[in-house]
Structures are given as structure tokens and as C-alpha cells.
Amino acid sequence: MSDNNFPREGQMLTAVTVQQANVRVLAGTTVAASERCIAVRFEDGDVAAIPVKGEQLTLLYGGGARVLRLRACVTDIIGEQKALLEPQGPVTEGERREFLRAAATVRLWAEVVPEDTEIEEPGPSNADAQKWSETTVDLSGSGVKFTHPTVRVKKNEHLLIHMGLGNPVTSVVSAIGAVVRARPSKSSEGQLDIALHFTTVPELSRDRMINCVFRMYYKQLGNQFGTVIEPDM
């Protein structure tokens, strides 16, 4: 795989470090990237929550239909949120998106729409998402499973969904998907268990979802991380 698959400017990415069996999962946004240097702004302003100089990272981010990863070393810290990273080797293909999934608590809104409905970005504001129903979803880059109290939908119909990610909500993602399963929930009376395969996902929403899945997935792995990702990192 060629090195022109470096993260693009403005792209969200996940930085993972493993030190003495302790896993840290950080979220960042690419400020600039080249074969020699990548500048990343991390979301948390807390100095303790960003990498330190000399720390080895694995960067994970979306690349078309693939998940890409890149080893890097922190060469400098700028202020309290930005880090300069030096790539360590080529960009490689990591776990395929459809096999990487995680449970996440989100605020969700959904409605039945025609298959050819278009999504406009930016979507609803973060404040809007505070009013939606809170639920736990099984989220991946290719689809989502969730239980919903009000939407009524059948297999092969299409749903437009908005999800507020984070607690409090820090970003909102939107997608349209085909319903592959909709059946009465065994655990929540009067609600539907819905499985959705994404058919339309705007680029920004895709980046945000991938970032969320990576962060939750590796946090849930905990100390098993090394046995899963090594020695291919």
C-alpha cells in the first residue's frame, strides 16, 4: 500500500498506545500530514490526556472502504492540544470495517424515509440531540443495531437516523440504512429490535463513527489489546 494514504487534513483519527499492559485510546483531528510529519490536534485539552514526547502510537482512521493504520512517534508537543508525529513505516490496512464493532450509548432519532433520500451536512445540532432518546447501540462502520420505542419499520424499508455521540454529546452523525431485521424486543415490551445496514453515510459522519467505534472497541478490549493487535501493528 502506498504512503499517499496518510490521513487528510481535518480527518478524525484514533491514537492507541500500549505501555506496560495499559491501553490509552485518544481522539484527534489531523491538522496537516506528509510522509515526514503529521500534526494532530487532540480533543481533550488536559495535558495528561494527550501523548507525551517520545511516545509510540498507532494511528487508526478510515480510508475509503478500508481501515488504515500507521505507526508514529511523538516528536514534539505544541501547547496543550497539538502534537507533531513522525511516521514509522508505511500505511497499512488494519481490521476491515465490517468486522470492527463496539457497544456505545448514544442519543438516537430515527424515521422511515424513501431509499433515495439525500442527507445534508451538517446535520442536526448537538443541542438538538439532547432531546432524543438515549439507548445503547451495537455500532460498526457498516451498520448499527438498536432498540427503539416509537419507530415502526419493516424489513427492507429505509431509515434515516441521527446519533448524538458522547456524554455529553460532542458530535452528531447521520446515515441512511436498509432494515435487515425488525422484530419485537424480548427485553423491552412494546419496542422493536432493529438491525440496519448503512447505504448512505456522509464522509464526516463516517469519520466520526469510525472514531467512536475505535475508541469504544479498544477500551472494551482492555488488557487484551496486545494479544489482538500484535505483532501486526
C-alpha positions in Angstrom: 0.0 0.0 0.0 1.4 3.4 -1.0 2.1 6.2 1.5 -0.3 8.6 -0.1 -2.9 7.1 2.2 -1.8 9.4 5.0 -4.7 11.0 7.0 -6.1 14.0 5.2 -6.4 17.5 6.7 -9.4 17.7 9.0 -9.9 13.9 9.3 -10.7 12.4 12.7 -8.4 9.6 13.8 -7.8 7.4 16.8 -4.4 7.1 18.5 -3.8 4.0 20.6 -0.8 3.4 22.9 0.1 0.3 24.9 2.6 0.8 27.8 3.1 -2.0 30.4 -0.2 -3.6 29.5 -2.0 -0.2 30.0 -4.1 0.9 26.9 -4.8 4.5 26.2 -7.2 5.5 23.4 -7.2 9.1 22.3 -9.2 11.0 19.7 -7.7 13.6 17.4 -8.1 15.6 14.2 -5.4 15.9 11.6 -4.1 19.4 11.1 -1.6 18.6 8.4 0.1 15.4 7.1 3.1 14.4 5.0 5.5 11.5 4.7 7.7 13.1 7.3 5.4 14.8 9.8 1.8 14.6 10.9 0.3 17.4 13.1 -2.7 16.3 15.2 -5.0 18.3 17.5 -6.3 16.2 20.3 -9.8 16.8 21.6 -9.1 16.8 25.3 -7.3 20.0 26.5 -6.0 18.1 29.6 -2.2 17.7 29.2 -2.4 14.3 30.8 -4.8 13.1 28.1 -2.5 13.7 25.1 0.6 11.8 24.2 4.0 12.8 25.5 7.2 13.4 23.6 8.8 10.1 22.5 5.7 8.1 22.9 4.9 5.4 20.3 1.4 5.5 18.8 -0.7 3.5 16.3 -3.0 5.8 14.3 -6.3 4.3 13.1 -8.5 6.0 10.5 -10.8 5.4 7.6 -9.6 5.2 4.0 -12.4 4.6 1.5 -13.7 1.1 2.1 -10.8 0.2 4.4 -9.5 0.9 7.8 -5.9 2.2 7.7 -3.3 2.3 10.4 0.1 3.9 10.8 2.8 3.7 13.4 4.1 7.1 14.6 6.3 8.6 17.3 5.6 11.9 19.1 8.4 14.3 18.3 7.0 17.5 19.8 4.1 18.9 21.8 2.7 22.3 20.8 0.6 23.9 23.6 -1.8 21.7 25.4 -3.6 20.0 22.5 -1.3 19.6 19.5 1.4 17.0 18.8 3.8 16.5 16.0 4.2 12.9 14.9 6.9 11.2 12.8 5.6 8.3 10.7 7.3 5.0 11.5 7.0 2.9 8.3 4.2 2.7 5.6 0.5 3.0 5.9 -1.0 -0.5 6.2 -4.5 -1.9 6.1 -5.9 -2.8 9.6 -9.1 -4.6 10.6 -11.8 -4.4 8.0 -14.6 -2.0 8.9 -17.4 -4.6 8.8 -15.7 -6.8 11.5 -14.8 -4.0 13.9 -17.8 -3.1 16.2 -18.5 -1.9 19.7 -21.3 -1.1 22.1 -21.9 2.7 22.6 -24.5 4.7 24.5 -25.9 7.4 22.2 -28.9 9.7 21.8 -30.8 8.5 18.8 -33.6 9.7 16.5 -35.0 7.7 13.5 -37.7 7.9 10.8 -38.7 5.9 7.8 -37.7 7.5 4.5 -37.6 6.7 0.8 -34.5 4.9 -0.4 -33.3 7.9 -2.5 -33.5 10.4 0.4 -30.4 12.7 0.5 -28.6 13.7 3.7 -27.5 17.2 4.2 -24.4 18.0 6.3 -24.1 19.5 8.8 -27.0 17.6 10.3 -28.9 18.5 13.5 -27.0 20.5 16.1 -25.5 18.9 19.2 -28.2 20.7 21.3 -31.0 19.0 19.3 -29.5 15.6 20.2 -30.0 16.2 23.9 -33.8 15.8 23.3 -33.6 12.4 21.6 -34.0 9.0 23.3 -30.9 7.6 24.9 -30.1 4.0 24.0 -27.2 1.5 23.7 -26.3 0.6 20.1 -24.1 -2.0 18.6 -22.2 0.2 16.1 -19.8 -0.6 13.3 -18.7 1.2 10.1 -21.2 -0.8 8.1 -24.3 -0.8 10.3 -26.0 -0.5 13.6 -28.3 -2.5 15.9 -30.6 -0.8 18.4 -33.9 -1.0 20.2 -36.4 1.9 19.6 -39.6 2.7 21.4 -41.5 4.6 18.7 -40.3 4.0 15.2 -42.3 1.3 13.3 -40.5 -0.2 10.4 -40.4 -3.4 8.3 -37.6 -5.4 6.7 -36.2 -3.8 3.5 -37.6 -0.3 4.4 -35.1 2.5 4.9 -34.4 4.5 8.0 -32.8 7.9 8.4 -31.0 8.0 11.7 -29.2 10.7 13.7 -27.0 9.7 16.6 -25.5 12.1 19.2 -22.2 10.6 20.3 -20.5 11.2 23.7 -21.8 12.1 27.1 -22.4 15.0 27.0 -23.0 14.9 23.2 -19.9 16.1 21.4 -20.8 15.3 17.8 -23.8 14.2 15.7 -23.7 11.7 12.9 -26.3 10.8 10.3 -26.9 7.9 8.0 -29.5 6.1 5.9 -29.7 2.3 6.1 -31.7 -0.6 4.8 -33.5 -2.6 7.6 -32.3 -6.2 7.6 -34.2 -7.1 10.8 -37.1 -5.6 12.8 -38.8 -7.6 15.4 -40.5 -7.2 18.8 -37.9 -6.8 21.6 -37.8 -9.7 24.1 -36.3 -7.4 26.7 -38.3 -4.2 26.2 -42.0 -4.6 25.8 -43.6 -2.5 23.1 -40.2 -1.7 21.4 -38.5 -3.0 18.3 -35.1 -4.6 17.9 -33.8 -3.1 14.6 -30.7 -4.1 12.6 -29.7 -1.6 9.9 -27.2 -1.9 7.1 -25.9 1.5 6.1 -26.5 2.5 2.5 -25.6 6.2 2.6 -23.2 7.8 5.1 -21.7 11.3 4.6 -17.9 11.5 4.8 -17.9 13.5 8.0 -20.4 11.2 9.7 -18.3 8.2 8.6 -15.2 9.6 10.1 -16.9 10.3 13.4 -18.5 6.8 13.6 -15.2 5.1 12.8 -13.5 7.2 15.5 -16.2 6.3 18.0 -16.1 2.6 17.2 -12.3 2.5 17.5 -12.3 4.3 20.9 -15.0 2.1 22.4 -13.7 -1.1 20.8 -10.2 -0.8 22.2 -11.4 0.5 25.6 -13.6 -2.6 25.8 -10.6 -4.9 24.9 -8.7 -3.5 27.8 -5.5 -5.5 28.5 -6.4 -8.0 25.7 -5.3 -5.3 23.2 -1.8 -6.6 22.9 -2.8 -10.1 22.0 -5.2 -8.9 19.4 -3.2 -6.3 17.5 0.4 -7.5 17.9 2.6 -8.3 16.0 0.9 -6.7 13.0 0.9 -3.1 14.4 
